[in-house]
Amino acid sequence: MNNVLPQQGLFKLLLSTPVLIVLALVSTFGYAAWLPLFDLDEGAFTTATREMLETGNWVSTYMNGVPRHDKPILIYWLQALSVSNFGLSTLSLRLPSCLAALAWIWISYRFVKEQRNETEARLIVWLLASLPLASIIFKAAIADALLNFLLCAAFFDIYRYYQRADNGTLFRIGIWLGLGFLTKGPIACALPLIASFVLFTSEGRLKDWLKAVFHPIILGTFFIIVLPWHIAVYLDQGWEFFKGFYLKHNIDRFSSTMESHGGKPYYYVMLLPLLLTPFTGLIAPVIKSLFKQRPKELELFLLTWFLLVLAIFSFSKTQLPHYILYGMTPVLFLMARHLLNVGFLSLLPPALTILFVSLLPLLFDYAASQSRKPFDIAVLELAVLEYSIIFQAMTAIGLCIVISLFLFRKTDYPSRLLMGAAGTMLAFNFLLLPLLGAAQQEPVREAALLAKKLGGPVVSYGINMPSFSVYRDAIVPRREPQRGELVFTRINKDLSLLDPNANPVRLYAKGGVALYSYE
C-alpha cells in the first residue's frame, strides 16, 4: 500500500499544468538545438531537404544529386519551410518534428480527458513525454514524429465518429489520412482502416463502417490532399518514384531485409519491456485487467490498434525499434489508469535504466578494447575522452535520483515512479545522446566545416554519413576520388591503394572519420 494518498502533496504538484508544460517542452526540444544530426536517417532526410532548397525542386527529393525515393514529400516540405524562415541549423531542421511531437502529446491529453478523466489525461502526458524511445523520436529530423501525430489524430477521430457520426469528424479523418499518406505512404491509412473495421464489425456495424469509408467527404478530402503531388512527381520523374517508393520501400521493405535491419517474428515481443521502460511495471496490471473482464469498445479499439502494429511489423523482414512506436500510444492509454496503484516493484525499471545509462560511459573503454571494427573503436575511444566533468556530473545526478527513489519512503509510489520516469528521460536526453553525438557525429560536422572553408570539390568515399553534406552546405557525391579533390572517408581507409601515384594528405582525423587532400 502507498504511504501517502497520491492525490496529495508531491503527486498533485507533478500533475500540475506548469510541470506538465515544462516536461513536454524538455522532452520534445531538450538539447535539440545542440545535438548534432545523427546518421544515417537524420542525415539522409536533412540532406534531401537542403538540396530541395538549393535546386528549387519542391516536387522530387534528391540526396547528393541522386533521386531519393524513400518517403513521400510532406516532411521535406515542412523542414524546408522551417529552414527558409529560420536558416539552416539543426534546430530548424528538427523543428517540424518537435512541433508535431507537442501536438501528439496535446491530442493524447485531450482524448484521454474526453474518454476517461482529467487525472489520467495528465498521466498520459507523463507516460508519453517520459518514454525514452518517444523522446528520441520527438526531436529526430525524420518523418516519424509527424506520422505518429497524424496516426493518433486519425485513430482518435475514428473513435469519436464511432461514438457519434458527423460530417465534421469525417472531414478531419480525411485530412489526417491524406497528410499521413504524404508523410509515409500506405501504412498511414492501412492501420486506421483495419483497426476501425475490427471496431465496427465487432459491434455489428459493418454497414456504418462501409458508409464512412466510402463517404464522399472522406474520399474527396483524401484525394484532394494526395493526388496533386502524385501527379506532379509523375510529371517530374515518370514512374521512377512509384517504383522506388511503393515497390521497393513498401513491398520490399516488408518482404525482405533492407539496410541490415533484419529481425525475427518475436523481435518486438522481446523488445517491448525495454521500449516501455520506465513503465515496464505497468504491463502486468494492464494484461491482468484485460483478462479479468471482456474489453469494452474503447479498450478493444486500443488493443486492436496496438496488436495490429505489433503483428504487421513483427512479420516484416525489415525491423527497427521505433516502428513499434506507432502502436505505443494506446498501450500508454491503458497504462494510465493503473499508475495510481503501483507499488515498490514499479520503481525497479526506472532505477535500473537510470543506473545503466549513467554508468554506461564507464564501459566505453572496455567496449573499445573488445571491438574489432576500427570505426567503432575510434568512436568509443573518443567517447571516453568526451566524458567530461559535465557528463560526469550528469552521471552523479542520475545516481542521486536512483538513491532517492528508495530513500524517500514517505513519498507515495506513484510520485516516485514519475520522478524515476523524468530521470530516465533526462539521462537519455542530456547524457547518453549528447555523449554519443559528440563522439560519433561531431567529427563529421567539424570535417565538413573544414572542407567548406577550404573550398574545391569534395567526394565521400567508403562512408555513408550524409550529414556531412548538410554541414558543408553542398552536394558531396559518393564515388572514388580524383586528383585535386578533398575526400571524406573512414579513418581506416587507405586511399593510397586506389592509385599508387597519388599522394593523399590527411587534413583532419577525429573519431571514426577523416578528411584528405587527394593529390
Sequence and secondary structure as in RCSB ss.txt:
>XXXX:A:sequence
MNNVLPQQGLFKLLLSTPVLIVLALVSTFGYAAWLPLFDLDEGAFTTATREMLETGNWVSTYMNGVPRHDKPILI
YWLQALSVSNFGLSTLSLRLPSCLAALAWIWISYRFVKEQRNETEARLIVWLLASLPLASIIFKAAIADALLNFL
LCAAFFDIYRYYQRADNGTLFRIGIWLGLGFLTKGPIACALPLIASFVLFTSEGRLKDWLKAVFHPIILGTFFII
VLPWHIAVYLDQGWEFFKGFYLKHNIDRFSSTMESHGGKPYYYVMLLPLLLTPFTGLIAPVIKSLFKQRPKELEL
FLLTWFLLVLAIFSFSKTQLPHYILYGMTPVLFLMARHLLNVGFLSLLPPALTILFVSLLPLLFDYAASQSRKPF
DIAVLELAVLEYSIIFQAMTAIGLCIVISLFLFRKTDYPSRLLMGAAGTMLAFNFLLLPLLGAAQQEPVREAALL
AKKLGGPVVSYGINMPSFSVYRDAIVPRREPQRGELVFTRINKDLSLLDPNANPVRLYAKGGVALYSYE
>XXXX:A:secstr
  SS TTSHHHHHHTSHHHHHHHHHHHHHTTTTTS   TTHHHHHHHHHHHHHHH   SS EETTEE  SS SHH
HHHHHHHHHHH SSHHHHHHHHHHHHHHHHHHHHHHHHHHS HHHHHHHHHHHHH HHHHHHHT SSSHHHHHHH
HHHHHHHHHHHHHS  HHHHHHHHHHHHHHHHHHTTHHHHHHHHHHHHHHHHTT HHHHHHHHT HHHHHHHHHH
HHHHHHHHHHHHTTHHHIIIIIIIIIIHHHS  TT    TTHHHHHHHHHTTT GGGHHHHHHHHHHS   HHHH
HHHHHHHHHHHHHHS SS  GGGGGGGHHHHHHHHHTTGGG  GGGGHHHHHHHHHHHHGGGGHHHHHHH   HH
HHHHHHHHHHH  HHHHHHHHHHHHHHHHHHH TTS HHHHHHHHHHHHHHHIIIIIHHHHIIIIIHHHHHHHHH
HHHH S EEEES   THHHHHHTS   BS   TTEEEEEETT  GGGT TT  EEEEEEETTEEEEEE 
